[in-house]
Amino acid sequence: MQPRQLFAILCCLLAVNTSYGQKTQQKPINIGGAFLLVNPDAKSSGTGDAVTGLEPDANAIFANAAKLPFAGEWGVSASYSPLMWDLNNHQTNTAYVSAFKTWNGRESAGMSIKYFNYGEVTFRDDNGMALHNYTPREFAIDAAYARKLSDQFALSVTLRYIRSELGNGTYNGQVQKPASAVAGDVGLYSQGYADNLDYGNRYCWGISITNLGSRLKYSDDAGRKSFLPMNLRIGGGYSFVHTEDHQFTLAADINKLLVPTPPVYKTDGLGNPTGEIEKGKDPDRGVVSAIFHSFADAPGGFNEELREFSIASGIEYTYQHKFFVRAGYFYEHPHKGYRQHFTMGAGVNFSGISIDMAYLSPTGSSLIQRKSMVFTIMYTPFRGL
């Protein structure tokens, strides 16, 4: 894989808009460790990345670990995704393994490992001469604890170690080195049943803030540090026509990155940035300040802040809790990354073993997005409907 292909992949992950127009054009938020936002689970990938409203399972650690006490006694899961296979011949892929255990029916502990591989990249100098072959990769290791506060509510905390190895050495005057960070999640989840039908309709909602942690430093330049994708997720779901054979679940999540919005800088007579901010706020700030100011720092004001919210929505149909069909849609504003894709998925579940797959087909045209697939196999002892 050539550096231009790596750049295209990072464009999709980081939501980097490479088309620059007027100086007032709104820009996507820039982050490091964007692989942390990639959903590794085929089940929720099939519903447009709407995670919160689906039934709890071992993959809850990714978005809201507070779901774990509702997921059963224990469970394990493994996922694999060949991302954007038509761009780099299957070199880019991600793998995810998770497991949890619940005791006393109220407390749960879980662990997960996420690995992202970009394939081999050849770095070249200004004359096109090969300098070095490198395999960029990133991974994260999670440990989560969740506890029920009542029969319907649970809280969770997650600790995460992140390693991002996108380059190592000096290339065309740019010093690159691997970066590490430590982060954490907090989550709240509620689930209950309404006796509208004989079998009761399930409803749920949850709030989580993920990837709260230190910044990634890819060089010795003290001023060049990247925020982790600190993310606020609010979502929920409702299951209806819940009978012995049929069940439909509607799910939706709203996401907002809690990191600074790039300001608009003043330019000189030739259109070159002067470094002085014309609109917006200085993005070089502490983590706590970045979180609290992320709702009011966009150069375009309130309208631009609204555009920084993304929406994930989907529907799942299951027959006898053994066969599943899913569909969904993910929307992000064109000025804020332009990630827009339809999703579809299917799954089977026999004797506690679930096999799921999802297919993502992008609809946005401003990024070089590619079609992707996700596969998951999971085991959870059957706990009834």
C-alpha positions as CSV (number, residue, x, y, z in Angstrom):
1,M,0.0,0.0,0.0
2,Q,1.3,3.5,-0.9
3,P,1.1,6.5,1.5
4,R,-1.7,8.0,-0.6
5,Q,-3.8,4.9,0.2
6,L,-3.0,5.3,3.9
7,F,-4.0,8.9,3.7
8,A,-7.3,8.0,2.0
9,I,-8.1,5.5,4.8
10,L,-7.2,8.1,7.5
11,C,-9.4,10.6,5.7
12,C,-12.4,8.2,6.2
13,L,-11.5,7.5,9.8
14,L,-10.5,11.0,10.8
15,A,-13.2,12.7,8.7
16,V,-10.6,15.0,7.2
17,N,-12.2,17.2,4.4
18,T,-9.4,17.8,1.9
19,S,-11.3,20.4,-0.2
20,Y,-10.7,23.9,1.0
21,G,-12.8,26.8,-0.2
22,Q,-13.4,30.1,1.4
23,K,-11.8,30.8,4.7
24,T,-15.2,30.6,6.5
25,Q,-15.8,27.1,5.3
26,Q,-16.6,24.8,8.2
27,K,-14.2,22.0,8.8
28,P,-14.5,18.6,10.4
29,I,-13.1,18.0,13.9
30,N,-9.5,16.6,13.8
31,I,-8.7,13.8,16.3
32,G,-6.1,11.1,16.9
33,G,-6.9,7.4,17.5
34,A,-10.0,7.6,15.3
35,F,-10.1,3.8,15.1
36,L,-11.7,3.9,18.6
37,L,-14.9,5.2,16.9
38,V,-15.1,2.3,14.4
39,N,-17.8,0.0,15.5
40,P,-16.4,-3.6,15.6
41,D,-19.8,-5.4,16.2
42,A,-21.7,-6.8,13.2
43,K,-25.0,-6.8,15.1
44,S,-25.1,-3.0,15.7
45,S,-23.3,-2.2,12.5
46,G,-26.3,-3.7,10.7
47,T,-28.6,-1.1,12.4
48,G,-26.6,1.9,11.3
49,D,-24.3,1.8,14.3
50,A,-27.2,2.4,16.7
51,V,-25.8,0.5,19.6
52,T,-27.6,1.5,22.8
53,G,-31.1,0.3,21.9
54,L,-30.2,-3.3,21.0
55,E,-30.3,-6.2,23.5
56,P,-27.2,-6.2,25.7
57,D,-24.4,-8.6,24.9
58,A,-20.6,-8.9,25.3
59,N,-19.9,-6.2,22.8
60,A,-21.5,-3.5,25.1
61,I,-18.0,-2.6,26.3
62,F,-17.4,-0.7,23.0
63,A,-20.2,1.9,23.5
64,N,-21.7,1.6,27.0
65,A,-20.5,-1.1,29.5
66,A,-23.4,-0.4,31.8
67,K,-25.4,-2.8,29.6
68,L,-23.3,-5.8,30.8
69,P,-25.4,-6.6,34.0
70,F,-28.4,-7.1,31.7
71,A,-26.6,-9.3,29.2
72,G,-26.7,-12.6,31.1
73,E,-24.3,-14.6,33.3
74,W,-21.4,-14.5,30.9
75,G,-20.5,-14.2,27.3
76,V,-17.6,-14.0,24.8
77,S,-17.4,-12.5,21.3
78,A,-15.0,-12.2,18.4
79,S,-15.3,-9.8,15.4
80,Y,-13.4,-9.2,12.2
81,S,-13.9,-6.6,9.5
82,P,-12.0,-6.2,6.2
83,L,-12.4,-2.5,5.8
84,M,-12.5,-0.8,2.4
85,W,-11.2,-3.9,0.6
86,D,-11.5,-2.4,-2.9
87,L,-9.1,0.4,-1.9
88,N,-6.1,-1.6,-0.7
89,N,-6.7,-5.3,-1.5
90,H,-7.9,-6.4,2.0
91,Q,-4.8,-4.9,3.8
92,T,-6.8,-2.8,6.1
93,N,-8.7,-4.7,8.7
94,T,-9.8,-4.6,12.3
95,A,-10.3,-7.4,14.9
96,Y,-12.1,-7.2,18.2
97,V,-12.4,-9.7,21.1
98,S,-14.5,-9.2,24.2
99,A,-15.8,-11.1,27.2
100,F,-17.7,-10.5,30.4
101,K,-18.9,-12.2,33.6
102,T,-21.8,-11.2,35.9
103,W,-22.1,-12.4,39.5
104,N,-24.9,-11.9,42.0
105,G,-27.1,-10.8,39.1
106,R,-25.9,-7.2,39.7
107,E,-22.2,-6.8,39.1
108,S,-20.3,-7.4,35.9
109,A,-16.7,-7.2,34.8
110,G,-15.5,-7.2,31.2
111,M,-12.4,-7.0,29.0
112,S,-11.8,-6.3,25.3
113,I,-9.0,-5.9,22.8
114,K,-9.3,-3.9,19.6
115,Y,-6.7,-4.1,16.9
116,F,-6.5,-2.0,13.7
117,N,-4.1,-2.9,10.9
118,Y,-3.4,-0.6,7.9
119,G,-1.2,-2.9,5.9
120,E,2.3,-2.2,4.6
121,V,3.1,1.4,3.7
122,T,6.2,2.5,1.7
123,F,7.4,6.0,2.7
124,R,9.2,7.9,0.0
125,D,11.2,11.1,-0.3
126,D,10.4,14.2,-2.4
127,N,12.0,12.4,-5.4
128,G,9.9,9.3,-5.1
129,M,12.7,7.2,-3.8
130,A,11.6,4.5,-1.3
131,L,12.9,5.2,2.2
132,H,11.3,2.7,4.5
133,N,8.5,0.1,4.7
134,Y,6.2,0.4,7.7
135,T,3.1,-1.3,8.9
136,P,0.8,1.3,10.7
137,R,-1.3,-0.3,13.4
138,E,-3.3,0.7,16.4
139,F,-4.8,-1.2,19.4
140,A,-6.7,-0.6,22.6
141,I,-7.1,-2.8,25.7
142,D,-10.2,-2.2,27.9
143,A,-11.2,-3.3,31.4
144,A,-14.8,-2.5,32.5
145,Y,-16.8,-2.8,35.7
146,A,-20.6,-2.3,35.8
147,R,-23.1,-2.5,38.7
148,K,-26.9,-2.4,38.8
149,L,-28.3,0.4,41.0
150,S,-31.7,-1.2,40.8
151,D,-33.6,-3.7,38.6
152,Q,-33.7,-1.1,35.8
153,F,-30.6,1.1,36.2
154,A,-26.8,0.4,36.0
155,L,-23.6,2.4,36.0
156,S,-20.2,1.5,34.5
157,V,-16.6,2.7,34.4
158,T,-14.0,1.5,31.8
159,L,-10.3,2.0,31.7
160,R,-8.5,1.9,28.4
161,Y,-4.9,1.8,27.2
162,I,-4.3,3.0,23.6
163,R,-1.3,2.5,21.3
164,S,-1.2,4.3,18.0
165,E,1.7,3.4,15.6
166,L,1.2,5.3,12.4
167,G,4.9,6.0,11.7
168,N,8.3,5.9,13.1
169,G,11.3,7.9,11.9
170,T,11.9,11.1,9.9
171,Y,10.3,11.5,6.5
172,N,10.6,14.7,4.4
173,G,11.5,16.6,7.5
174,Q,8.6,15.3,9.5
175,V,9.4,13.4,12.7
176,Q,7.0,10.6,13.5
177,K,6.8,8.2,16.4
178,P,4.3,5.9,18.0
179,A,2.0,7.4,20.6
180,S,0.3,6.1,23.7
181,A,-2.6,7.3,25.8
182,V,-4.7,6.2,28.8
183,A,-8.5,6.9,28.8
184,G,-11.7,6.0,30.4
185,D,-15.5,5.7,29.8
186,V,-18.5,6.3,32.0
187,G,-21.9,4.9,31.2
188,L,-25.5,4.9,32.5
189,Y,-28.1,2.4,31.2
190,S,-31.7,1.7,31.9
191,Q,-33.9,-1.2,30.7
192,G,-37.5,-2.2,31.5
193,Y,-40.6,-3.8,30.1
194,A,-44.1,-2.5,29.4
195,D,-47.0,-5.0,29.6
196,N,-48.7,-3.8,26.5
197,L,-48.8,-7.3,25.0
198,D,-48.7,-10.8,26.5
199,Y,-44.9,-11.0,26.3
200,G,-44.1,-7.4,27.3
201,N,-42.4,-4.7,25.2
202,R,-38.8,-3.9,26.0
203,Y,-37.6,-0.3,26.2
204,C,-34.2,1.1,27.1
205,W,-32.1,4.2,27.0
206,G,-28.5,5.0,27.9
207,I,-25.9,7.8,28.1
208,S,-22.1,7.3,27.8
209,I,-19.0,9.4,27.5
210,T,-16.1,7.5,26.0
211,N,-12.4,8.0,25.4
212,L,-11.8,10.6,28.1
213,G,-8.1,10.7,28.4
214,S,-4.7,12.1,27.6
215,R,-3.7,13.4,24.2
216,L,-1.7,11.5,21.6
217,K,1.8,12.9,20.9
218,Y,3.2,11.7,17.5
219,S,6.3,13.9,17.5
220,D,8.7,15.7,19.9
221,D,7.0,19.0,19.0
222,A,5.2,19.9,22.3
223,G,2.6,21.9,20.4
224,R,1.5,19.0,18.2
225,K,-0.8,16.8,20.2
226,S,-4.0,15.1,19.1
227,F,-7.1,14.8,21.2
228,L,-8.6,11.3,21.6
229,P,-12.1,11.0,20.0
230,M,-13.9,11.9,23.3
231,N,-17.5,11.1,22.5
232,L,-20.9,11.7,24.0
233,R,-23.5,9.1,23.0
234,I,-27.2,9.3,23.9
235,G,-29.5,6.6,22.6
236,G,-32.3,4.2,23.2
237,G,-34.6,1.6,21.7
238,Y,-38.0,0.0,21.8
239,S,-39.0,-3.6,21.0
240,F,-42.6,-4.1,19.9
241,V,-44.8,-6.9,18.5
242,H,-42.9,-9.0,21.0
243,T,-44.6,-12.4,20.7
244,E,-43.3,-15.9,20.9
245,D,-42.3,-15.7,17.2
246,H,-41.8,-12.1,16.2
247,Q,-40.1,-9.1,17.5
248,F,-39.1,-5.7,16.0
249,T,-36.7,-3.3,17.7
250,L,-36.2,0.3,16.8
251,A,-32.9,1.9,17.9
252,A,-31.3,5.3,17.6
253,D,-28.1,7.0,18.9
254,I,-27.0,10.6,18.8
255,N,-23.2,11.3,19.0
256,K,-21.2,14.4,19.6
257,L,-17.4,14.7,19.8
258,L,-16.2,16.5,22.9
259,V,-13.1,18.0,21.3
260,P,-12.3,21.5,19.9
261,T,-13.7,22.7,16.6
262,P,-11.0,24.2,14.4
263,P,-11.2,28.0,14.3
264,V,-11.1,30.2,11.2
265,Y,-7.7,31.9,11.0
266,K,-6.9,35.3,9.5
267,T,-5.0,35.3,6.2
268,D,-2.5,37.7,4.6
269,G,-2.9,39.3,1.2
270,L,-1.9,36.1,-0.5
271,G,-4.4,34.0,1.3
272,N,-1.8,32.4,3.7
273,P,-2.9,31.8,7.3
274,T,-1.3,34.3,9.7
275,G,-1.9,32.1,12.9
276,E,-4.2,34.7,14.3
277,I,-7.8,33.5,15.1
278,E,-10.6,35.4,13.3
279,K,-13.5,33.3,14.5
280,G,-13.8,30.5,17.0
281,K,-11.5,29.6,20.0
282,D,-7.9,28.4,20.4
283,P,-8.0,24.6,20.0
284,D,-4.8,24.2,22.0
285,R,-6.3,23.6,25.5
286,G,-6.5,21.1,28.2
287,V,-8.8,18.0,28.1
288,V,-11.3,19.3,30.7
289,S,-11.5,22.7,29.0
290,A,-12.0,21.0,25.6
291,I,-14.9,18.9,26.8
292,F,-16.8,21.8,28.3
293,H,-16.1,24.3,25.5
294,S,-16.9,21.7,22.8
295,F,-20.6,22.8,22.8
296,A,-19.8,26.5,22.1
297,D,-16.5,26.9,20.2
298,A,-17.6,26.5,16.6
299,P,-16.7,29.5,14.4
300,G,-20.2,29.3,12.8
301,G,-22.0,29.5,16.1
302,F,-25.1,27.5,17.2
303,N,-25.9,26.3,13.6
304,E,-22.4,24.8,13.2
305,E,-22.6,23.2,16.7
306,L,-25.8,21.4,15.6
307,R,-24.0,20.1,12.5
308,E,-21.5,18.3,14.8
309,F,-24.1,15.9,16.0
310,S,-24.3,12.6,14.1
311,I,-27.3,10.3,14.0
312,A,-27.4,6.5,13.9
313,S,-30.7,4.7,13.4
314,G,-31.9,1.3,12.6
315,I,-34.4,-1.5,12.9
316,E,-34.0,-5.2,13.7
317,Y,-36.5,-8.0,13.1
318,T,-36.1,-11.4,14.8
319,Y,-38.0,-14.6,14.3
320,Q,-38.2,-16.9,17.3
321,H,-35.0,-15.2,18.5
322,K,-33.1,-17.4,16.1
323,F,-33.1,-15.5,12.8
324,F,-32.3,-11.8,12.5
325,V,-32.6,-9.2,9.8
326,R,-31.4,-5.6,10.2
327,A,-31.2,-2.3,8.4
328,G,-30.1,1.2,9.3
329,Y,-28.6,4.5,8.3
330,F,-25.8,6.7,9.6
331,Y,-25.8,10.4,9.0
332,E,-23.1,13.0,9.5
333,H,-23.2,16.5,8.1
334,P,-21.2,17.1,4.8
335,H,-19.2,19.9,6.5
336,K,-18.3,17.7,9.5
337,G,-16.9,14.6,7.8
338,Y,-19.7,13.5,5.4
339,R,-19.9,9.9,6.8
340,Q,-23.2,8.7,5.4
341,H,-24.0,5.1,4.8
342,F,-26.8,2.6,4.6
343,T,-26.4,-0.7,6.4
344,M,-27.9,-4.1,6.3
345,G,-27.3,-7.2,8.3
346,A,-28.4,-10.7,9.2
347,G,-27.7,-13.2,11.9
348,V,-28.6,-16.6,13.4
349,N,-28.6,-17.8,16.9
350,F,-28.7,-21.5,17.9
351,S,-28.0,-22.9,21.4
352,G,-26.5,-19.6,22.5
353,I,-24.1,-19.3,19.5
354,S,-24.7,-16.2,17.4
355,I,-23.2,-15.6,14.0
356,D,-23.8,-12.1,12.5
357,M,-22.7,-10.1,9.5
358,A,-23.2,-6.6,8.3
359,Y,-22.7,-4.7,5.1
360,L,-22.0,-1.0,5.0
361,S,-22.6,1.0,1.7
362,P,-21.6,4.7,1.8
363,T,-23.8,7.3,0.2
364,G,-21.7,10.4,0.9
365,S,-19.6,11.7,-2.0
366,S,-17.1,14.2,-0.4
367,L,-14.9,11.5,1.1
368,I,-13.2,8.5,-0.5
369,Q,-15.3,6.1,1.4
370,R,-15.5,2.4,0.6
371,K,-17.8,-0.5,1.2
372,S,-17.1,-2.6,4.3
373,M,-18.3,-5.8,6.0
374,V,-18.3,-6.9,9.6
375,F,-18.5,-10.5,11.0
376,T,-19.1,-11.5,14.6
377,I,-19.4,-14.8,16.4
378,M,-20.6,-14.8,20.0
379,Y,-21.5,-17.2,22.7
380,T,-23.9,-16.4,25.5
381,P,-25.7,-19.0,27.5
382,F,-29.4,-18.9,26.6
383,R,-31.3,-16.8,29.1
384,G,-34.8,-16.8,27.6
385,L,-37.0,-14.1,26.1
